[in-house]
Amino acid sequence: MVVAVVAAATAARATPSARCGRELAKESEGCRSCCYIDPTGNPAIGYGYLLSNTNADQLLRTHAGVSKAAALANCRRHVPCTSSPPGGCISTRAANSLFEATYALFEQCIDAWAPGHPPNVRGGLIDMAFALGCGGVQQFRRMKAALDRRDYIAAAREAGDSRWCGQVGARCAKVQGCIQDTTGGGGGGGATSGGGSGGSPTGFTDNRPCDGGKGRCRTAGACWNERGLALPGLCGNNGRGDSEAAVCCFVPNRSRCNNGRACTSVSHNQCRGRTQSGLCPGSSDILCCDAPDFSDATSPRPDGA
């Protein structure tokens, strides 16, 4: 009943575009019919549903007709969702039903914690909650402060400046793009992709110098692929109508800050040892540290980590 009420309330709102809504979470998680061990070492099923959740047995029985014990007894890797799953596993239809039930709870979480934001911003925040849990996303206090003042460029930057972002890479880049996209949702018409007649890029040229020549303008995804530090708001948009935001990308010179050292943010207390300047890209706040500490989930991730 609670899920039905939440879903009905959500349907009444403007919805995010497909790239910032449910499909973002589904694409990022992937779908598996059988129990598998996720990257954090926890058993999961379907679209990343954790079997360690306290109500896992109840939800599995309700939406899939399978007990938690049966799912765990048949835990295996790399079994894509199928309409005819093996025993102890769930069908594609059941995985979708379980996904909708859990996604609705994360919608409720974000609507209570950060209400009133544009559809795509909301969609990006919900995906963060889906990945991190409601309590996890609420640890991003600086991002929340930026959201409260409607500074979406800064909010996207704070989402990216985290250990989580360094761990998930491309997913984080997509979330950042959603948080910066205040144009609304719906089906996504308007922008063109690829070389149509959409006009010239708006302030974005791939590999153009930015921040006084310390970085290069790249798509967010390209920056993550290069293991760079991405700072939004310095290059305009990418002008291509796709899901990737243009960022100023700082790629570290690993030969100068390596051997156990890492580029760290002094203002975020990320170094517990000695620092050395001139070895890292970005501002004077980013120094090479011989004893880095990234224990704060809301602080910037290390360059090249």
C-alpha positions as CSV (number, residue, x, y, z in Angstrom):
1,M,0.0,0.0,0.0
2,V,2.8,2.4,0.9
3,V,4.6,1.7,-2.4
4,A,1.4,2.2,-4.3
5,V,0.8,5.6,-2.7
6,V,4.4,6.7,-3.3
7,A,4.2,5.6,-7.0
8,A,0.9,7.5,-7.5
9,A,2.4,10.6,-6.0
10,T,5.5,10.3,-8.1
11,A,3.5,9.9,-11.3
12,A,1.7,13.2,-10.6
13,R,5.1,15.1,-10.8
14,A,7.1,16.0,-13.8
15,T,9.3,13.1,-14.6
16,P,13.0,13.1,-15.5
17,S,14.2,12.2,-18.9
18,A,15.0,8.5,-19.5
19,R,18.7,9.0,-19.0
20,C,18.1,10.5,-15.5
21,G,15.3,8.2,-14.3
22,R,14.7,4.6,-13.7
23,E,16.7,3.5,-16.8
24,L,19.8,5.1,-15.3
25,A,19.7,2.8,-12.3
26,K,18.8,-0.2,-14.3
27,E,21.6,0.4,-16.8
28,S,24.1,0.9,-14.1
29,E,23.1,-2.1,-12.0
30,G,22.4,-4.6,-14.7
31,C,19.9,-7.4,-14.1
32,R,20.7,-10.9,-12.9
33,S,18.2,-13.6,-12.2
34,C,20.3,-15.4,-9.6
35,C,22.0,-14.3,-6.5
36,Y,25.5,-12.9,-7.1
37,I,28.2,-11.1,-5.1
38,D,28.3,-7.4,-5.8
39,P,31.5,-5.3,-5.8
40,T,31.1,-4.6,-2.1
41,G,31.1,-8.3,-1.3
42,N,27.4,-8.5,-0.5
43,P,24.9,-10.9,-2.0
44,A,22.4,-9.3,-4.3
45,I,19.8,-10.2,-6.9
46,G,17.9,-8.6,-9.8
47,Y,18.8,-5.0,-10.3
48,G,21.2,-4.8,-7.4
49,Y,18.8,-5.6,-4.6
50,L,20.8,-6.5,-1.5
51,L,19.8,-9.7,0.2
52,S,21.2,-8.4,3.4
53,N,18.2,-6.0,3.7
54,T,16.1,-6.7,6.8
55,N,12.9,-7.2,4.7
56,A,14.6,-9.1,1.9
57,D,12.7,-12.4,2.6
58,Q,9.3,-10.6,2.6
59,L,9.9,-8.6,-0.6
60,L,11.3,-11.6,-2.5
61,R,8.3,-13.7,-1.5
62,T,5.9,-10.9,-2.5
63,H,7.5,-10.0,-5.8
64,A,9.2,-13.1,-6.9
65,G,7.7,-16.0,-5.1
66,V,11.2,-17.0,-3.9
67,S,12.5,-17.1,-0.3
68,K,15.7,-15.4,0.7
69,A,17.1,-18.7,1.9
70,A,16.4,-20.3,-1.6
71,A,18.1,-17.3,-3.3
72,L,21.2,-17.5,-1.2
73,A,21.4,-21.3,-1.7
74,N,21.6,-20.8,-5.4
75,C,24.0,-17.9,-5.4
76,R,26.1,-17.8,-8.6
77,R,27.6,-15.2,-10.8
78,H,26.7,-13.8,-14.3
79,V,23.2,-15.2,-14.8
80,P,21.4,-12.5,-16.9
81,C,17.7,-12.0,-16.2
82,T,15.6,-14.5,-18.1
83,S,11.9,-15.3,-18.3
84,S,12.7,-18.9,-17.3
85,P,15.2,-18.8,-14.4
86,P,16.7,-21.8,-12.6
87,G,15.3,-22.8,-9.2
88,G,15.9,-20.3,-6.4
89,C,16.3,-17.5,-9.0
90,I,13.9,-14.8,-10.2
91,S,12.4,-14.0,-13.6
92,T,12.9,-10.7,-15.5
93,R,9.3,-9.8,-14.6
94,A,10.0,-10.4,-10.9
95,A,13.2,-8.4,-11.0
96,N,11.3,-5.5,-12.5
97,S,8.6,-5.8,-9.8
98,L,11.2,-5.9,-7.1
99,F,13.0,-2.9,-8.6
100,E,9.9,-0.8,-8.7
101,A,9.1,-1.5,-5.1
102,T,12.6,-0.5,-3.9
103,Y,13.0,2.4,-6.3
104,A,9.8,4.0,-5.0
105,L,11.4,3.9,-1.5
106,F,14.4,5.9,-2.7
107,E,12.1,8.4,-4.4
108,Q,10.4,8.9,-1.0
109,C,13.8,9.3,0.6
110,I,15.0,12.0,-1.8
111,D,11.6,13.8,-1.8
112,A,11.9,14.1,2.0
113,W,15.6,15.0,2.1
114,A,15.9,17.3,-0.9
115,P,12.5,18.3,-2.1
116,G,11.5,20.7,-4.9
117,H,14.3,20.3,-7.4
118,P,14.0,20.0,-11.3
119,P,13.1,16.5,-12.6
120,N,16.5,15.5,-13.9
121,V,18.2,16.8,-10.7
122,R,15.8,14.7,-8.6
123,G,16.5,11.7,-10.9
124,G,20.2,12.0,-10.4
125,L,19.8,12.2,-6.6
126,I,17.5,9.2,-6.6
127,D,20.1,7.2,-8.4
128,M,22.7,8.2,-5.8
129,A,20.3,6.9,-3.1
130,F,19.7,3.7,-5.0
131,A,23.5,3.1,-5.2
132,L,24.5,4.3,-1.7
133,G,21.3,3.9,0.3
134,C,19.3,6.7,1.9
135,G,21.7,7.1,4.7
136,G,24.6,7.1,2.4
137,V,23.4,9.9,0.2
138,Q,22.5,12.0,3.2
139,Q,26.2,12.0,4.2
140,F,26.9,14.4,1.2
141,R,26.4,17.5,3.4
142,R,28.2,19.9,1.1
143,M,26.2,18.7,-1.9
144,K,23.0,19.2,0.2
145,A,24.1,22.8,1.0
146,A,24.6,23.5,-2.7
147,L,21.2,22.0,-3.5
148,D,19.6,24.2,-0.9
149,R,21.0,27.3,-2.5
150,R,20.1,26.0,-6.0
151,D,23.7,25.9,-7.1
152,Y,23.5,22.8,-9.2
153,I,27.0,23.2,-10.7
154,A,28.5,23.1,-7.2
155,A,26.1,20.2,-6.2
156,A,27.4,18.2,-9.1
157,R,31.0,19.0,-8.2
158,E,30.4,17.8,-4.6
159,A,28.8,14.6,-5.9
160,G,31.9,14.0,-7.9
161,D,34.4,14.9,-5.1
162,S,33.9,11.6,-3.3
163,R,35.2,8.1,-2.8
164,W,32.0,6.7,-4.3
165,C,32.5,8.6,-7.5
166,G,36.0,7.2,-7.8
167,Q,34.7,3.7,-7.3
168,V,31.8,3.8,-9.9
169,G,33.3,6.1,-12.5
170,A,31.0,6.4,-15.5
171,R,27.8,6.1,-13.3
172,C,28.9,9.1,-11.3
173,A,29.6,11.1,-14.4
174,K,26.1,10.4,-15.6
175,V,24.7,11.4,-12.2
176,Q,26.7,14.6,-12.3
177,G,25.2,15.4,-15.7
178,C,21.7,14.9,-14.4
179,I,22.3,17.1,-11.3
180,Q,23.5,19.9,-13.6
181,D,20.5,19.5,-16.0
182,T,17.8,21.9,-14.8
183,T,16.0,21.9,-18.2
184,G,13.3,19.6,-17.1
185,G,12.3,16.0,-18.0
186,G,9.7,14.2,-20.0
187,G,10.6,12.2,-23.0
188,G,13.7,14.2,-23.9
189,G,12.9,16.0,-27.2
190,G,14.8,19.0,-28.4
191,A,18.4,18.2,-28.3
192,T,20.1,16.5,-31.2
193,S,22.8,13.9,-31.0
194,G,25.5,13.3,-33.4
195,G,25.9,15.9,-36.2
196,G,22.4,17.0,-37.1
197,S,21.3,20.6,-37.5
198,G,21.4,21.4,-33.8
199,G,23.9,24.2,-34.3
200,S,27.4,24.6,-32.9
201,P,28.6,23.6,-29.4
202,T,27.9,26.0,-26.6
203,G,31.3,27.0,-25.2
204,F,32.7,23.5,-25.4
205,T,35.6,22.3,-27.6
206,D,37.1,18.9,-26.7
207,N,40.6,19.2,-25.2
208,R,40.4,23.1,-25.1
209,P,42.5,24.5,-22.2
210,C,40.6,25.5,-19.1
211,D,41.3,26.9,-15.6
212,G,44.2,28.9,-16.8
213,G,45.7,26.0,-18.8
214,K,45.9,23.6,-15.8
215,G,43.2,21.3,-17.3
216,R,41.5,20.4,-20.5
217,C,37.8,20.5,-21.5
218,R,36.6,16.9,-21.8
219,T,33.3,15.1,-21.5
220,A,32.9,13.8,-18.0
221,G,33.0,10.2,-19.2
222,A,36.3,10.8,-21.0
223,C,37.8,12.4,-17.9
224,W,36.9,9.4,-15.7
225,N,38.3,7.0,-18.4
226,E,41.6,9.0,-18.1
227,R,41.4,8.7,-14.3
228,G,41.3,12.5,-14.1
229,L,39.8,15.0,-11.5
230,A,36.6,16.5,-13.1
231,L,35.5,20.0,-12.2
232,P,32.2,21.1,-13.7
233,G,31.2,24.6,-14.7
234,L,34.5,25.7,-16.4
235,C,33.8,24.6,-20.0
236,G,30.1,25.2,-20.8
237,N,28.0,22.3,-21.9
238,N,29.2,19.7,-24.4
239,G,26.8,21.0,-27.1
240,R,26.0,17.5,-28.4
241,G,22.7,16.8,-26.7
242,D,24.0,13.6,-25.0
243,S,24.1,12.7,-21.3
244,E,27.7,13.7,-20.6
245,A,28.5,17.0,-19.0
246,A,31.5,19.0,-20.1
247,V,34.1,19.3,-17.4
248,C,37.5,20.8,-16.9
249,C,39.6,17.6,-16.5
250,F,42.9,17.5,-14.6
251,V,44.9,14.3,-15.4
252,P,47.7,13.8,-12.9
253,N,51.3,13.1,-13.9
254,R,51.6,9.8,-12.1
255,S,55.4,9.6,-12.5
256,R,55.7,12.6,-10.2
257,C,53.2,11.6,-7.5
258,N,53.2,7.8,-7.2
259,N,54.8,5.0,-5.2
260,G,52.1,5.0,-2.6
261,R,51.5,8.8,-2.7
262,A,48.4,10.5,-3.9
263,C,47.1,13.9,-4.8
264,T,45.0,15.1,-1.9
265,S,42.9,18.1,-0.8
266,V,44.5,19.9,2.1
267,S,41.3,21.8,3.0
268,H,39.5,18.4,3.3
269,N,42.1,17.0,5.7
270,Q,42.9,14.2,3.3
271,C,46.6,13.9,4.2
272,R,48.0,12.4,7.4
273,G,51.7,12.8,6.4
274,R,54.0,15.1,4.5
275,T,52.9,17.0,1.4
276,Q,54.8,18.3,-1.6
277,S,53.6,21.0,-4.0
278,G,54.1,21.2,-7.8
279,L,53.3,17.5,-8.5
280,C,49.5,17.6,-8.8
281,P,47.1,19.4,-11.2
282,G,44.4,21.8,-10.1
283,S,44.5,24.5,-7.3
284,S,47.2,25.1,-4.7
285,D,44.9,23.1,-2.3
286,I,45.8,19.9,-4.1
287,L,49.1,18.5,-2.9
288,C,51.0,15.2,-3.3
289,C,50.8,13.3,0.1
290,D,52.9,10.4,1.3
291,A,50.1,9.3,3.7
292,P,46.7,9.9,2.1
293,D,43.5,9.4,4.1
294,F,40.2,9.3,2.1
295,S,38.0,8.0,4.9
296,D,35.5,10.9,4.6
297,A,32.9,9.7,1.9
298,T,32.0,13.3,1.2
299,S,35.5,14.6,0.5
300,P,37.1,14.8,-3.0
301,R,38.5,11.5,-4.4
302,P,42.2,11.3,-5.1
303,D,43.5,12.3,-8.6
304,G,44.3,9.1,-10.5
305,A,42.8,6.8,-7.8
